[in-house]
Amino acid sequence: MEANLSHAEPSQQEAARDRSTRSDARDSLDALVETIWRLRQPDGCPWDRKQTHASIAKNMVEEAYEAVDCIEANDAEHLCEELGDVLMQVLLHAQIASDAGEFTIDDVARGLNEKLIRRHPHVFGEHDAASDADEVLGIWDAVKLAEKAGRDAKAAQANERPAGLLDGVPRALPALMEAQKVSRKAAAVGFEWDTVDDVWDQVASEREEFEREAPGSDERELEFGDMLFAMVNVARKEGIDAESALRASTAKFRRRWEAVENLAQEGGSSVEDLSTEELNRLWNQVKTSE
């Protein structure tokens, strides 16, 4: 009995700490929601009062990318701050909508909670527990297709055009990210290559089409895009996030280029004064040092 009690007490303490943490989080979020509301009042901040969804749309993107920068830099301190800026955008858009009688932050939270529960049947529903992340993605795609079928049925009853499979993919996404989402949705309904080797064959085919077009032509540019799209599908089949992979490669290039500039400066020159051969020598020196 004593052994059982000794094991039970930490569990009770952990539960109490969890309740306290959730309570603190609710209090902090409630206070933040009220602050955003106050800024939009007639005697609040003139700048906040005049904003619309459209006027601050780009801010949402900028704040999200600043948070990503902190993640990639493994900078937890500044990530906390940047996530706050992202949250401010969410709350400000919700308050703008509330002021216009469209929806409230409660609607946002309720809808998200319902969607998370609906899309995790392996946690909250009848589906068996998922064994790995790939299986979860398959479940996620299946649930989203079921949701689309439900929306299509409602549209049919109202004699409206059903939503297309790709309608939910924002066109404002970065190109690589949009390509990933578009190809993944098409693959989810069976429009897919059997193997990654088949996709590499497609890449080779797209390259041949690219090389047949005249340099500088619009057709050559389009064929180059087809080649990139095929490469995105290679990444998807390999389980690689193309957007993250390219960002990592670009970050590596920037890091190495900065080292090249430092070496040039140590030698009493600037990169603009060096020949291609000299730049390549410094570049290889940096790569070797890594």
KACORNOR-V444489 format. One record per backbone hydrogen bond with DSSP energy under -0.5 kcal/mol. NH is the residue of the N-H (numbers start at 0). CO is the residue of the C=O. If there is no record, write none. Layout:
nh->NH co->CO
nh->NH co->CO
This chain:
nh->4 co->0
nh->5 co->1
nh->6 co->2
nh->7 co->3
nh->8 co->4
nh->9 co->5
nh->10 co->6
nh->11 co->7
nh->12 co->8
nh->13 co->9
nh->14 co->10
nh->15 co->11
nh->16 co->12
nh->17 co->13
nh->18 co->14
nh->19 co->15
nh->20 co->16
nh->21 co->17
nh->22 co->18
nh->23 co->19
nh->24 co->20
nh->25 co->21
nh->26 co->22
nh->27 co->23
nh->28 co->24
nh->29 co->25
nh->30 co->26
nh->31 co->27
nh->32 co->28
nh->33 co->29
nh->34 co->30
nh->35 co->31
nh->36 co->32
nh->37 co->33
nh->38 co->34
nh->39 co->35
nh->39 co->36
nh->40 co->37
nh->43 co->40
nh->44 co->38
nh->48 co->44
nh->49 co->45
nh->50 co->46
nh->50 co->47
nh->55 co->51
nh->56 co->53
nh->59 co->55
nh->59 co->56
nh->60 co->56
nh->61 co->57
nh->62 co->58
nh->63 co->59
nh->64 co->60
nh->65 co->61
nh->66 co->62
nh->67 co->63
nh->68 co->64
nh->69 co->65
nh->70 co->66
nh->71 co->67
nh->72 co->68
nh->73 co->70
nh->74 co->69
nh->75 co->73
nh->78 co->74
nh->79 co->75
nh->80 co->76
nh->81 co->77
nh->82 co->78
nh->83 co->79
nh->84 co->80
nh->85 co->81
nh->86 co->82
nh->87 co->83
nh->88 co->84
nh->89 co->85
nh->90 co->86
nh->91 co->87
nh->92 co->88
nh->93 co->89
nh->94 co->90
nh->95 co->91
nh->96 co->92
nh->97 co->93
nh->98 co->94
nh->99 co->95
nh->100 co->97
nh->101 co->96
nh->107 co->103
nh->108 co->104
nh->109 co->105
nh->110 co->106
nh->111 co->107
nh->112 co->108
nh->113 co->109
nh->114 co->110
nh->115 co->111
nh->116 co->112
nh->117 co->113
nh->118 co->114
nh->119 co->116
nh->122 co->119
nh->123 co->119
nh->124 co->120
nh->135 co->131
nh->136 co->132
nh->137 co->133
nh->138 co->134
nh->139 co->135
nh->140 co->136
nh->141 co->137
nh->142 co->138
nh->143 co->139
nh->144 co->140
nh->145 co->141
nh->146 co->142
nh->147 co->143
nh->148 co->144
nh->149 co->145
nh->150 co->146
nh->151 co->147
nh->152 co->148
nh->153 co->149
nh->154 co->150
nh->155 co->151
nh->156 co->152
nh->157 co->153
nh->158 co->155
nh->159 co->154
nh->166 co->163
nh->168 co->165
nh->169 co->167
nh->172 co->169
nh->177 co->173
nh->178 co->174
nh->179 co->175
nh->180 co->176
nh->181 co->177
nh->182 co->178
nh->183 co->179
nh->184 co->180
nh->185 co->181
nh->186 co->182
nh->187 co->183
nh->188 co->184
nh->188 co->185
nh->189 co->186
nh->190 co->185
nh->191 co->189
nh->198 co->194
nh->199 co->195
nh->200 co->196
nh->201 co->197
nh->202 co->198
nh->203 co->199
nh->204 co->200
nh->205 co->201
nh->206 co->202
nh->207 co->203
nh->208 co->204
nh->209 co->205
nh->210 co->206
nh->211 co->207
nh->212 co->208
nh->212 co->209
nh->216 co->213
nh->220 co->216
nh->221 co->217
nh->222 co->218
nh->223 co->219
nh->224 co->220
nh->225 co->221
nh->226 co->222
nh->227 co->223
nh->228 co->224
nh->229 co->225
nh->230 co->226
nh->231 co->227
nh->232 co->228
nh->233 co->229
nh->234 co->230
nh->235 co->231
nh->236 co->232
nh->237 co->233
nh->238 co->235
nh->239 co->234
nh->241 co->239
nh->244 co->240
nh->245 co->241
nh->246 co->242
nh->247 co->243
nh->248 co->244
nh->249 co->245
nh->250 co->246
nh->251 co->247
nh->252 co->248
nh->253 co->249
nh->254 co->250
nh->255 co->251
nh->256 co->252
nh->257 co->253
nh->258 co->254
nh->259 co->255
nh->260 co->256
nh->261 co->257
nh->262 co->258
nh->263 co->259
nh->264 co->260
nh->265 co->261
nh->266 co->262
nh->267 co->264
nh->268 co->263
nh->272 co->269
nh->273 co->269
nh->273 co->270
nh->278 co->274
nh->279 co->275
nh->280 co->276
nh->281 co->277
nh->282 co->278
nh->283 co->279
nh->284 co->280
nh->285 co->281
nh->286 co->282
nh->287 co->283
nh->288 co->284
nh->289 co->285
